[in-house]
Amino acid sequence: MSTGTPRDARIQTPIRQTLALLTLLVFSSLAVAATSLQKSPNDNNDYRLVELDNGLRAILVSDPDADKAAASLNVAVGSGNDPRDREGMAHFLEHMLFLGTEKYPEAGEYQQFIKSHGGSHNAFTAFQDTNYFFDVEAKFLEPALDRFAQQFSAPLFTADLVDRERNAVHSEFTSKLKEDGRRLYSVKKAGSNPDHAFSQFAVGNLSTLENTEENPLRPDLIDFWKAQYSANLMTLAVYGPQSLDELESMVRPRFSAIENRQLTLLKHPEPLYTEAQLPAKVTVDAIKDVRSLNLSFPIPSQDDNYRTKPASYVANLLGHEGPGSLLDVLKRAGLVEGLSAGLGMDTGSNATLEINMALTPKGLTNHDDILPLVFEYIDTIRETGISEQYFHEMQQVARMDFRFREQRDPVHEAMSLAGQLRHYPYEEVLSAPWLLERYAPKQYQAILDELTPDNVMVFILAPDPELATARETRWYETPWALTPLATEELTSGAPDVLAAQLRLPAANPFIPENLDMVTGDTMAEPMLLGTRDGLDIWYARDTRFGTPKANVYLSLRTPAARASARSSVLTQLLVDAVNTNLNAWAYSARLAGLDYSVYPHLRGVTVRVGGYSDKLHTLILRILAQLSDPALTEQRFEIARQNLVDSLENKAKDRPVEQTSEFIQTALLEGVWSTEDKLIAARAVSLDELKSFSEALFSQVDPVMLAHGNVTRAYALNLAAQVRAVVLDGNAITEVPRSRVRQLPDGETDVAMNVNHPDTGYTLYMQGTDTSYKERARFRLLAQIISSPFYEAIRTQQQLGYIVYATPFEMLETPALGFVVQSPTAGEQQIDAAVREFSAAFEDRLNGLDDASLAREKQAVISSLLERDRKLGDISNRYWREIDRNNDQFDSREQLAKAVQNVTKEALLETYRTAVLNRQHSLRVVTGAEPANADSELVRLMNLPLVTPRSGAGA
C-alpha cells in the first residue's frame, strides 16, 4: 500500500508546467541564497535555504573539509499531539518510521546501511517536536538521504512490525520505571492542568498502544501519521562536504515526495497550571537518596523575545553562583548543593521559568526557610538588579562567543539547525542563540512580575517523605501529595542572617581584553620542553581554528590516591573541598568563557583549565593555591561525606545493565575499589584524617603538564615554574605506572547479581588476549560488523528489550566485545540462549562476507578513528590521552587504523570463534539468576593476574 504521493501523479506532470515550476524554484533558491545570513566570522561554511514546492524548508551546509555528513529532519509534531485515547502515539510513530519503506522494505536496512558506512542514527520525541537524525561517511550522503527521505514519504507500517515494536516502546517505558527523574516528571504531569496536553502520558506502553481485533493499532497509527505529519510542518538540515548545488540536487527530488497535507501547527493555549492550582507544594517520593527543590513559575511564551532574551537575563541573575548569590549563601549555610535557573518548557503560548536546587539533608528539613529566601532574592533583583552594566557584560560575552564560535560535529550541527529553522528566520538561524540586541528593562520587569508567591508550583523530591494523603501516578506508581500554599508562607520567615548576606553580582573581572592570536605556525604535535624538578612539560602552539583559546592540563599522579579504598574516598572528599572552595570565586570566570575541572582518577588528581587564554593564568593560579592548601571545614566535610555515601548507596538502584557493566569494570580494572569497600570507608573517615591525608597526598608525586593552544613556549615554562613553586615544592618525585586490566581465566565466568528491578540485566564481556594494535583492531572491526545484526535480531525480531547493543568494551587498551541486553520479559537463561543462537548463526554471515563488504566495514571503523578534529578541545583531549599512555609519537589512532586495514577475514573469523563462540576469556554478569554469587566472584576476580602489554600497544 502506498502512503505517499502516487508515483504516476508525479510522472504525468505536463512538460510546460514542469519547466515553469523549475524556473520558479531556481529563482526562489537564488533569492533565498541572496538573503543576508548572520554568520560567525569564524565560520567558513556555505549555507543555503531551500524551500520546496511542498512547503518543506531545508538549510544546506557545505563544509568542504567535512569527512562526515549528516542530516536532521524536525517535525513540528510531538507528544502534545497524542490523541487522548492513544497516549504515546507520536513516540510510537517515531519508532515505526525506521522499520521499512516502499523502496527499502527490510526493517533493518536503514540502520545497517548507516552503520556499515561509519555512521549512527537516532530520533527523539519532545512535547512539540520529533527530530530524526543520522551521520555517515561523507561520500555516502546521497544514498543515506535516499533511505532517510523515504521514511517520511513512503513508510510501510508493516503489520507484524507494528505489533512487535509496541513491545520495544513498552520495554523503553519499563526500563525507566525506577528512575527518579522520570518519576518526578510523571508527577509534574499529574499535577498540571488536566486540560493541557502536557498532562498526558508521553512514552506509551502495551496498554495505551493496545493492539487487538477490537482496537487495532495499525489503522490508528496510519491515521495519526496522515493527520499530523505534513511537509509544511517539517524543517530539514543537511550537512556535507559537497557543494550547495550538489546538496540541493540530493534534497529536492527526495524530500519533495513528502506529501503536503497543508496542516496547521497545533497550538496549546491552555495554561500549564490553572489559577486554582497555585500556589501549591507537591511532595514526591524518591527511590534513590536524592533531595531536590524545584520552583516552577508560569510565564508567557518567550518565543518572540529571542533577540532580547529577558528570561535569560533574569535566570542568569537567579542562577548566579558568585559571592553573595542565592546559591552561595545557601551553600555556605549547608542547605543547598547546587542551583540552576532557566526557561523550562515553552509551548509557544505559555512557558515556565524554573529554579532547581539540590538539597542537603539539612536543606530538606529546612526547605520552608529556603523558599522565602528565594523570594527575598527575587525582590532584590526586582529593585536593583535591572542593570545596563550587567546586560552589557552578557552581550559582550555572547558576541565574543559567537565571534569565536567553534564547530560541532556534523550531526549535532544538523540537529540544532533543523530545530532552529523551525523557530527563527533564515537570516538569524545561526546567530539567534547568541543574539542580545538591546537592553530591555521593561521585558526583564515583565518576567519578574510573574515570579510572585501566588504564581508558583513548588516540587520537593525526597526519599520516604511523610505523605499524609498520598496519591499515585498512574503509570510510574509514584507516591505524591499536593498541599495548597498561602502566599505569606513564601514571603515571611527568611532567616535574617542569611537574607543579610544576599547581594547581586559584582562586575566580572574575567571578561577577556586581549583576544589576539600568538604568532607562529601550529605545531604538528606537542613537544617535551623538558623535565623540571620531576615535572614533564609538554607544549603545543595551536591556532588552526582562529580562536584565542587554550587548554592546560596538570596531572598530579600519586601512589597514595589508589593505595586503598579509604585513600580513594579521601581523594574524592579532598577534591570536593577544592571545588567547593573555588566555586563562588571562579563562577565569573565560567561566565566569561573560561572553564575548569578538578577531578580524581586512578593515578591521582588532574586539573584542567580551558577557554580564552587572556586570563587563563589567573584562574590556574587560584586553583593551584587551593589545591596546595585547601580550607577544610567540619560542615563541608559532613555534607560531602553524606553525598558520597548517598551516591554509593544509589548505585544499587541503577538500571540492571548499568550495574552489570559497573561490576565488570570494578572486577577487572586495577586500582578500582568495590562500592561496598568505599561505603565502609566513607562511613568511617573523619575530618582530622582528611586533613592529614591532604597534607601527605602529594608528598610523593609524578607530575605532568600540557599547555596547548593560543599560548607561547615562554607561557608554558612560566606556568610550569609556578606549578613547581606552589604545588611541588619539597615533594619527592616518584613514578606512578598506569593501571592495567586483569586477565580473565580460560572459559566463561558466570556472575549473578541481586538487583531490585523488574527487568533482567545481561552483559557478556568477551576479552582479547593482549593489548597489541593487531588484537585491538580485530575486536573493533568485529564490533562494527556485528552491532547492527545483533540489534536487529535481539531487539527488532525477538523483541527481548529496548536496551540492546553490541559494543567495543575496550578498557585501557585491552580489547573486548560486549553484548548488552535489558529485558522486561525474558529471564537471563532465555537471553543467553538467544545470544548463543545469534552467535552460531552469525558465523555463517561472517564467513560469507565478500571482500567489498569487508573493505566497507573497515573503512567505517577507520573513518571513525581518524575523524577530523573540529575544535581545540578535541585535539587537547587526544594529546592528553596519548601523554597518559606514554606514547610520545602521538599516533595511536593512526596505528590502530593501519592495523584495522590489515585485518584479514581469516583473522577476524579466528577471533570470532575464540572470543564469541567459544567464550575463551569471557565474563557473563546477569541479574535475576539464583543463587547470587557476585560478592565472592568479585573477590576472586580482583586477584587475577594483569594483562601484559604487548609491543606496539600504545600503553
N, C-alpha and C positions, 0 to 999 in steps of 0.2 A: 504494500500500500504506500503510495506516495503522499508525504505530508508537506512537500514543498510546492513551489510553482510548477505546474505541468510542463514537462520537457518540451512538448510540441508548441506550447504557447510562446516559449522563448525563441524557438527556431523560426516560427512563421511571422515574425515582425516584418512589416513591409520595409523594403530596402531604403526608400526615401525617408521613412520615419526614423530608421536606424541611423542614417547619415546625419539627419538633423539633430538627433539625440546626442550622437558622438561629438558634433560641433559644440553643442551646448555644454557638454561635460568637460571638454577640453578648455573652453572659455572659463567655465566655473573654476577649474583647477588652477588656471593661471591667475585668476582674480584672487583666489584664496591664498595662493603662494605669495602674492604681492603684499598681502596684509603684513603689517609690521609686527613681528613676533619679538617679545621682550625676552632676550636670551642672555645668559650669563656670558661675560667676556671670556670666561674660561671654557666655554662650551664650543667645540669645533664641529659639532654635528650639524647636519642639514635637516630641515623639517618641512613638512607639507601637510596641509589639511585637505582631505579628500571627502567630498560629500557625494555619496552615491544616490542614484535615482530612487532608491527605496527608502531614503531617509537616514540610512546609517552614516555616521560620521567617523572618519578614521584619521588618526595622526600617524604619519610615516616619519621614521627617524633613520637617516642614513649616517652610519658611523664607519667610514672606510677601514678603520683598524680593528673592527669587531671580529672576534673569532667565534663568538656565539651570536645567534639570532634569537629573537623572542617575539611573542605576541600575547596580547591580553585583550579579551572581549568582555566588556562590562554591560550587563543588562540591568536596567533600572527597575528590577523586579526582585523582591526578596521575601522573607518570611512574613512581612507585613501584608503580602498579597494572598496569604494562605486562606482558603475557604474555612469557615468556622467548623465545618464537618470533616475537613481533611487537613488537620494541622500537620505541618511538616512537609507539605506537598512541594513547596519551592525547593527545599533541600533535597527531596527525593528526585525531583526533575534534574537537579544538578548532577546527581549520581548517574541517572539514566542516560544523559546525553553522551556519555563516554562509551556506551555499550553497543556500538554498531550503527551504521548509516547505510543508505541505499548503495552508495558506491563502495563502501568498506564495511560489509555486513558482519565480519568477525568481531566478537565482543572485545577481544584483547588486542586488535590490530593497531589501534592508535597508540596505545601505551607501548607496545613492542617496537613500533617504528621510532617513537621518540627516544626510548631507552637505548635502542641499538645504534642511534646516531648521536650519542653523547649528551642527551637531554633529560629533562624532567618535566612533569606536568602536574597540575592540581587545579582545584577550584575552591571557592568558599561562598557560603550564603550568608548575607547580613540581613538587616531588617528591610532595607530598601534596595539592595543591590545583590546581584550574584556575579562573581568575577571568575572567569575561566582563563588559564594562562599556561604557557609552556615555554621552554627554551630548547635549543637544538644546535648542533654544529651548523655554522652559518651557511654552508653550501647546500644544506638540505632544507632550507627555509621554505622553498616553494612547495615541495611535496608535503611538508608538515602542515602548511597553511591549507592545502587542499583537503587534508583529513580534518583539520580543525573546523573549517568553514562548513563542511558537510554536517557537522553535529548540530548546527543551527538552522540549516536549510532542509535537511532530509534525514532526520533521525528515524530509526526503525521502531523503537519501543517494543522489542521482541517480547512476546507474551511470557515465555518461561523465564526470561531475564527480569521482567517486571516482578515476578513472584520471588525470584532469588534475591534481587537487590534490596527488597524491603527488609530481608534478613540482615543485610550489611548495614542498613540505616539503624535497625534495631540494635545491632552489635555496637555501633558507634554510640548510641544512646546509653546502653548498659555499661560500656567501658568507663563512662564518666559519672556513674551514679553516686560514687563516693568521693567526688571531687568537690571541695567546699566552694570553689569559685562558681561551678555550675549550679550547686545547690542554692547559693546566695542569689544568683541570677534568677532562679525559679521563684524565689520569694519576692524579688523585686517585681516580677511579672504578676504574681498573685496579689501583691499589694497595690498595683497600679489601677488606673481607671478601667473597669471591665468592658467599657465600650470602645476602648482603644485597642487596635490590633496588636500592640506590644504585649498585651496580657496573654496572648495565645502561646501555646507550646510550639516552639520553632523547629525542633530537631526531627520529631516524628518517631514512631515505633510500630510494632506489629498491630497495635490496637488502632491507632489513628490512620494507619495505612492498610487497613483491613482489605483482604482480597478474597472474597467468597462469591459464590454464584449470585447471592442476593445483593452483594455490594462489591462488584468487580472494580479493581483498582485501575486497570489499563484505560478504560474509557474516560475515567475522571482525570487521569494523567494527561491524556491527549487533549481533553477539553481545556485543562488548565494551561497547557502549552499554547494552544491556539488562542485562548482568551487573554493571555498575559504576555507572551513573547512576541515581539514585533521588531522589525529592523529599525523603526524610528525611535525605539527606546534603547538602542544599542550604540555604544561607542567603542571603537577599536584602536589599539596601538600596535604597530608593527615596527620592530627594531632590527636592523641588519646592516651588513657592510655594502649591500647593493645600492645602486643609485636610486634617487627618488622615483625616477621614471620606471625603473625595474620593479621597485616595490609596489608602485601603483598598478603596474601591469599584472602583478601577482594578486593584488587585493580585489580589483574591480570585478573581474568575471566571477570570482568565487563568492564574494560576500554580497554581490548584487542579487544572487539567487535566494537570499533570505527574504521571506515574504514580509511586506509592509502591510500590517493589518490596521495601520493608522490608529493605534491605540493612544490613549492619553495617560500621562503619569498619574498613578494613584496618589491621592492626597490623604493626609491624616490630620484633619483639623481638630479632632477631639483633644482635649488636654490630657497629658500623661497622668496627672492626678486631678481629681475633682476638688473643688473648694472645700467640700465637706470632709475630705480625707485629711486636710492639712490644718495645722501641723500635727505630726504624729511620730512616734518612735516604734520601729519594728525590730524585734529581737529575734535572732536566728541561731539555731543550734548548729555548731560546727563539729565535724568529725575529728579533725586534727586540732592540735593545740595552737590555734591561731586566734588572734583578737584584733578586730578592726572596727573603726567608727567611720561611717560614711554619711555626709550631709548632701542631699540632692535637692537643688533649688530649681523649680520650673522657671524657664525664661523664654522669651520669644526666639524663634529661629534666627540663627546668625548667618545663614547662607548669603544674604545680600551685603553683609558687612565685611567681606573678606579683604577689602582694600584697607580697612582701618583696624580690624580685629579687636574690638572693645573687650570681648570676653577674654582674649589672651592677655590684654593689658591687666585686667582685674585679677585673673588667675595667676599671672606671674607675681603679683604682689602677695596674694594669699599663699602661694606655694613657695615663696622665697625662703631660703634656708640660712641667710646671713645672721649676724649678731642682732638680737632683739626681735627677730622674726617670730611668728607664731610657733613654727617648728622648734626653733632654738630655745625659746622659753619653756615649751612643754617638754622638750627632750632633757634639758638641764634639770627639770623638776622630776625626771624619772617617770613621766606619764606616757610619752609617745616615742616610738622608734623611728617612724618615717611619716612624711606628709606630702601629699601632692594635690594639685588643684588643676582643673581644666574643664573644657567642654565635654559633656557626656554624649548622649545621642542627640542628633538633630534631624528631625523628620521633614524639615522644610517648612513646617507650620509651627512646631514647638521644639524646644530643646531643654537640656538641663545643664546647669553648672554644678560640678561635683567637687567636694573636698573629701579626700580619703586619708585616713590616719591608721597606721599600725600601732596598736596599743601595747603597753607593758601590762603585766598583771595589776600593778598599782593604778595604771591609767584606766583599766577596765572597771575597777572598783570605784574610781572617782570620775567616771566619764561625765557625771552630772556637773562637775566643776569645769570640765573642758568646754562644754557646749556654750556657756555664757562668755567664756574667754574668746571663743571663735567670733561671737557677735561683737565683742569689745574691739577685736582687731578689725572687723569689717567696718565698724563705726570710725575707727582711726583712719582707715583708707578713705572712707566717705568724706571725712572732714579735712584731711590734709594730704591724702595720697594721690590726688589727681594733679600730677606734676609734669610740666613740659620737659623738665630735665630728664625725668625717668623715661618719658616717651622717646626723647632723642637718643638715649642710650639703647633702648630696644631697637629703634630704627637704624642706628649706626651698626649694631651687631648684625641685624638682619641683612642690611645692604652688603656688609662685608662678607657674610656667609654666602650670599648669592653671587657676589663678585668672584669669590674663590671656590665656587661650588665644585665638588669632586663627583665624578661619575660613579653611579652604582652599576651593579651587574645588569645586563640587558633585561632579564625577566622582571626584576623589581622596578626598573625604569618603566617598562611597558605597563605593568600593573598600575603604577601611580598615574601615568599619563592617561590610561583608559578611564580611570576614575575621575581625574581632574577635568578631562574633556567633557564629562557629563555636567560638571558644575560651573566651569569658567569659560569665558570667551576665548577663542583660539589665541588671540594676541597675548593673553595673560596666562595661558595654560602652564607655562614653565615658571613664571615668576610669582603666581598667586600665593603659594605657601609662604613667601618671604615679603610680600607687599605690606608696607606700613606707610601709606601715602601721606597721612596728615595727622596732626594732633586733634583728637576728637573728644574733648572733655564731656560734652553732653551725652555722647554714646556710652562713655565709661560710667557716668552717673546713672544712666538708664539701666545698666546692668546692676549696679549697686542698689538701685531702688527695688530690685527683685530679691535681693539677698536679705530678707527680713525674717524675723522669728515666726511670722504667721504663714510663711510660704516655704516650708522645708519639710522634707521627709528624712528622718534620721534612721539609719540602719546600724544595728550593733550585731556583730558576728562574734560568738564566743562559744567555747566548749561547755556543755552542760549548764546552760543558763537556767535560771528559775523562770518558768513559763506558767503563769497562773492559769491562763485559758489558752492552751496551745492549739493551734491549727496545724494542718499538714498539707504541703503542696502535693498536687495530685500525682505527678509522675516521679518526682525525686524524693517523695516521702520525707520532706524536710520539716521538722517542727519549727513553728514560728508564732509570734504573738504581736499584736498591734495594740499600742497604748496611745490614746489621744494626748497631746501635749498642750499645756497652757503657755501662752507667749511669755508670761512672767517667769516661768521656769527656765527660759532660754536667755533671759536678759538680766537676771539677778543672781547673785551668789558667786560671781567670778572672784577667785582669790585675789585680794588686793595686792599681795606681794608679787604675784605673777603678772597681774594687769599692769603694774607699775613698770615692769621690765619691757613691755611691748614697744617697739619703735619701727618706723619704716626704714627701708634700705638707704644706706649712705651711697654717695657717688661711687661708681665701680672703678677701682684703680687698675684693673687688669685689661681694660679695653686697649688693644694694641695701637701704638702710634707709628711704629716703623714697620711697614709692610713690604720693604724692599727684598729682592732676591739676592742671595750671596752670589759672588762671581765664581766662575769655574764650571767645567763640564760635570755632568752627572757621572759618578763613579760606577763602574760595571758591577762591583761587589764591594762589601766592606773590607777595609784593611786594618790590620792589627797595628795600632800606633805604638804598642809596647806594653810591658807589664811593669807597673809602678807599685812598689810595696805590695805585691801579690795581686793587684787589680789589673785584669786584662782589659785593655781599652780598644774597642772596636769602633770604627768611624766610617761613615759613607755620606758624602755630599750628594744630594739628590734634589734636583729642581725640575725634573722632567714634566711635572704636572702644572707648573706655573703657580703653585700655591706656597705662600711664605710660612710653611708649617714644618714641624719636625717632631720626631718621636725619640724619647730617651728611655732606655731600659736599664735597670740596675738589679742584678740578682745577687743576693747575699746568701750564698749556699753554705749551710752549716750542718754538721752531723747531729747537732742537738735537736733539730726540728723533727727528725724521724726516729729518734732513739727508742721511743716507746709510745704507746697510746696516750700516755699522760703528757709527754712533751708535744705531741701533735695537738692535743687540746689546748695546752698553754700557748702554743704558737698562734692558734686561732684567736684566743682571747686577747693576746697582745696586739694582733693586727686589728681586732675590733676597737681596742682602745685608741690606737693610732688614727684610724679612720674617723672615729667619733670626735676626737680632739681637733682634727683638721676640718671637719665638715663646714662649720659656720664660717670660718675664715676663708676657706677655699671655694665656697659656693659662687662668689662673684667671679672667680676665675672660670668656672664652668660656664657661666652665662656669657663670658667674653670669648668663648671659643677654645678654652683650654680644658683638658680632661686628664684625670689621673686615676690610678688604682693601686692599692697596696694589697697584695694577696699572698696567702701561704700556698706552698706546693710541696711536692715530695722531697725537694732538696733544700728548702728553706723559705725565704721570703723574697718577693720581687716587687719593685716599684716601677710603674710605667707611667710616664707623663707625655702628653702629646697635645698638638694644637699649634696655634700661631706662635712662632718662635720668638717674637719680640720680648715677651715677659715670661717665657718658659722657665728661665733660671730662677726667678723669684719664687715660683711655686715649688720647684725642685728643692731648693734650699730649705724651705719651711718644712717640707715632708721629711727631709733628711734629719733636720733638727728634732722633729717629733719622734722619728724612729730611733734616734740615738738616746733620747731621754724622754720617754712618754710619761705623761701625767696619768697616774693610776689611782682611781678613787673607789671606795667601797660600793657606792651606789651603782656606778657604771659596771663594775665587776659583777655584781649580783645580777644586773639586768642581762649582761652579755652571757653569763653562765646559764641563766634560765633560758635565754633564746637558743643557746646551743643544745641544751637538754631537750627543749621542745622540738627542735629540728631533727635531732637524732631519734627521738621517740616517734616523730611523724613519719619517718621512713617506713615504719611497719604498716602505714596506711596509704602508701603509694600504690599505683597500679601494679597488678601482678607482674607484668613484663618489666617494669622498672625495677622491681625487687629482684627478679631473677637475673637481670643484667648486672645489677649492682653486686650481687653475690659473686658473680664471675670475676668482676674487677677486683673486689676485695680479696678473693681467694688467690688470684694469680699475680697481682701487681705487688712487687717488693716495696715495702715501706708504707703500704696501706693497712690501716688497723680496722678491726671489725667495729661495727656500730655498737655492739654490747660492751666491748673494751673501752671505747671512747665515752660511752654513757657512764660507766663506773668511774672513769677518771674525772669527767665533768662534774659529777655529783660530789667528788671528794676534794678537788683542788681549792686552795684558799688564796686570798689576795696577797698575803705575805709570800706564798710560794710563787705567785705570778711576778711579784716584784723581784725576787731572787732570780727567777728564770730570765726576766727581762735584762738584768744586768749581765748575765752569763751567756745569753743566746749567741751573741756574735763574738765571743772570746776566741773561738776558732772559726775561721771564715774562709770561704773560697769565692771571692767576688769576681764578677764580670760585668762590663758595661757596654752598651751600644748607643751611639748617637747617630741618628740617621735623618737626613732631610735638609732643610734650609739652615744649616749651621756650618761653621768653619772648623777646620782642624784645630785651630787655637781654642775655639769654644769648647770642643770635646776635651782637650788636655786640661783646660782651666777647670772644667766641671769635674774631671777626674781628681784633680788636686783637692777640690772642696769635698768630694766624697771621702777621700782618704783622711782629710783633717777632721771631718765631722763624725764619720761613722767607723772608720777603720783604725784610728789612732791607737796604737798599743796592742792591737789584736793579733793573735797568732794566725799565720796563713797555713791552711791545710788543703787537702784535696777531698772533694765530696763526689764520688762517682755517681753516674746516672743510675736510677733504679732499673731493674730488669724484670722480665716476666718469668714466672715459674713454668717449667716444662711438665705437661701432663703425662701421666704414665701411659703405657700401651693400652689400647682398648677404650671402652666407653666408661666414664664415671657418671653415675646417676645420683642426683641430689633432689630431695623432696623438701619443700618449704611449707610451713604453716602460714597462710596469708588469709586475712579476713576480708575476702572479696568474693562476690558471686561468680566472677569469671575465672577461668583457668588460665594460668600463665605458663608459657613454654618457651624456653630459649635453648637452642642447641648450638654450642660453640665448638667448632672444629679447627684445631690448631695446626699450624705448619710446623716444620721440623727445625727451621733455623731462620735467621734474620737477613739472609742474603737477598740482594735485589732479585735474583732469579726466582727464589721461592715467593717473595712478596708479589712479584709480577704475576705469577700463576694464580695466586689467590685473588688479586684484584680483577684479573680477566675473568676468572671463574664467577665471581660475584656479579660482574657486569652481564655475563651471558645468562645467568640463572635467575636473576632477580625478577624479571618480568614474567617468565613462565611460572615461577613459584607463586607469585601473587595471583596470576590468572587461575592456577589450579586450586590453590588452597582457599583463596578468598572468593573469587568470582564464580568458579564452578562448584566447589564443595561448600562454600558459604560457612566456613568454620569460624570466621570472626572478622571484625572490622580492622583490627591491628594485625597485619600480616606483612612480613617483608623478609627478604634475604639481603644481607649486607656484609661488606667487608668489616671484620671485627678486629682490625689491627690495633694492637696496643704496643707502644714503644718499639715500633718496627718489627714486632713479632706478628707474622701474618696469621689470619684466621678467617673463617667464613662463619656467619651466624644466620640461623633460621629462627625467626621470632613469630610467635602466634599468641594472641589472647582471644579466648573464645567464651561466649556466654552459654554455649550449648554443648560443647564437646569436652570430655574429660581428657586427661593427659595421655592416656593409652590410645584413644581414638585419634588425637592429634599426631602422636608419634607414628601410628600406623599409616596415616595419610602422608606424613613426611617421608616415610620409608617407601611407600608406594610411588610417590612422586619421584624420589631419588632413583629408584630402579628404572622407571620409565624414561627418565631424562638421560640416562646413559646412552640410549639409542639415538636420541636427538643430538646429543653432543658428538657422538661418533659420526653422525651423518652431516655434520657441519662442513660445508664446502669452503674452499679457500677464500672466495669472495666474502662470504658471511663472516668468517673468522677475521679477515682483514678489517671488515667494517666494525666489528666489536672491539678489536684492538685500537682502532682509531678513536672510537668513543672514549676509551679509557685514557688514551694519550692526550686527546683534546681537553679532557677534564684536568689531567695533571699539569698541562702546560698552558692552561687558560691565562689569557692576558691579564696582567695587573692593571687595575683601573684607578687605584688611588694609593697614596703614600702608605697608608696603614697596611694595605695588603702586602707590600714589599717589606715593610718593617717587621711584620709578624713572621714572614717567611725567613728573613735573615736571622731573627731571634731563635726560631726553631732550629736552624742549622747550627748556630752557635751552641745551643743546648746539646745538640748531637755531637759536638766536637768535629763538625765537618767544615774545615776551613776552605774547601773548594766551592761551597755553596751550590752544589749541583745535584742534590738528592733527587729532585723531581726529574731532571734530565736523565740521570742514571736509571731511575725506575721506568721512565718512558722507553728508554732504549731496551731495557730488559723485557718490557711488555711486547715490544716489536719483535723480539727474538723468540717468544714462546711458540713452540710447535704444538700442533693438535695432539700429537702423541704424548708430549709432556703434560698437556692440560688433562688428558684422559687419565694419565697415571696419577696426577694429583687428585682428580675427582674420585677415582676408585679408592685411593688410600684414605682421603680425608672424609668423603661424604658417604660412599657405600660401605666401607669397612670401619669408618669412625675410629681410625687408628689412634688419634690423640684427641678425644672429644670429651666434652663436659655437658651433660644434659641436666638442666635445672628446671623443675616444674613446681607448680602449686597444686594443691588438692589431692596429691597422692599420699597414701599411707604405707608404712609409717614415715613420719618426717625424720630426716637424718641430717639436716642442714648444719647443725651445730658441730656434730662430730666430724662431718666431712670437711667443714671449713678448717678445723684444726689440722686435719691430715693434709689437706691441700696446701696450707701455708707452710708446710715443712718440706715441700717438694724442691728438687734442685732447680736452678735457674737455667733458662735457655742461654746457650753460649753464642755470643755474637760471632758472625762469620765475616770473613774478609769482604769488604765492599758493602757492608750492611748499613753504612751511614750511622752507626751507633757510637 
